[in-house]
Amino acid sequence: MDRLLSMRVFQKVIDEGGFAAAARALDLSAAVVTRLITDLEQHLGARLIQRTTRRLALTEAGEAYLQRVRNILGDIEEAEAQTRANTEALTGVLRVQSAPVLAVHHLAPLIAAFRQRYPGLTLDVHEDSPLAPPVENYDVTLFASDADFDANVVARPIVTTRSVLCAAPDYLRRRGTPQQPHDLTQHECLKLKLLPKLRTWRLVHVDDPRQVVEVPINPALAANHTDTLLRATLTGAGICSLPVVLAGPFFDSGALQPLLPEWKTGEFTLYAALPTRKHMPARTRVFLEFLTEQARLASGR
């Protein structure tokens, strides 16, 4: 027996003054309404309604039960209304977990524009890079991975972008600009230690993925943090591979210059992992839409 449905039907029978009227109001058959009331009385072991051919009358047990039922159903309706309001309202706190490099260079520059558009929302950002992020503890978890990422989490792709080689103008003035992939063997190269083949750069032609060149290098700097490589590149330490969504603002300002535009050094996707794919709050939805919009604008540079 669906006890909650039976309680709703019982209340509606009394409010509507009859079984047939309650059935019409609930879009149920009269037989279903009768059965639900009968099952409820059997479950309680007490008669709730005295039935006559002309009218319904509550028994003493029915009077007491109806009062409690009204309170219970009222509390349930209030809880549902509050939950819906919390889900739909563009107010409150949005808890975000992010890899540090994404938080600093991708998320932080967007905060002002996001707050102007949604002033009622506050971001609570936690920066961490765990191997298995606790996505259930946050509204959104941002991370980057290969474009073919596949994991047992609810992960929505925000934008896919390529990684390209770049250097500071000061470095290029001192060492020259590489014109072809194998010129990299004569340059100071900065590389992320987490990538495979630390002493090799694998370049793929942008227009023809079948063209692949592997260039042997002797890294002048190897680091396990992208931000370290970025800062070293900005100060003229050498040539580095960086995602377009990260390096784009520095290309725009002239602080960095993209190299070998026909080639890319990789491709990755920015993902937003969610605790569940059901009942997404409105504040989470607009945040993801805003991220997608801004990331695609950045990757179009």
Secondary structure as UniProt FT lines:
FT   HELIX           3..16
FT   HELIX           19..26
FT   HELIX           30..44
FT   STRAND          49..51
FT   STRAND          56..58
FT   HELIX           60..88
FT   STRAND          92..98
FT   HELIX           100..102
FT   HELIX           103..107
FT   HELIX           108..110
FT   HELIX           111..117
FT   TURN            119..120
FT   STRAND          121..127
FT   HELIX           135..137
FT   STRAND          140..146
FT   TURN            147..148
FT   STRAND          154..167
FT   HELIX           169..175
FT   HELIX           181..186
FT   STRAND          189..192
FT   TURN            193..194
FT   TURN            198..199
FT   STRAND          200..205
FT   TURN            209..210
FT   STRAND          212..216
FT   STRAND          221..223
FT   HELIX           226..234
FT   TURN            235..236
FT   STRAND          239..243
FT   HELIX           244..253
FT   STRAND          257..259
FT   TURN            261..262
FT   STRAND          263..264
FT   STRAND          266..274
FT   HELIX           282..299
//
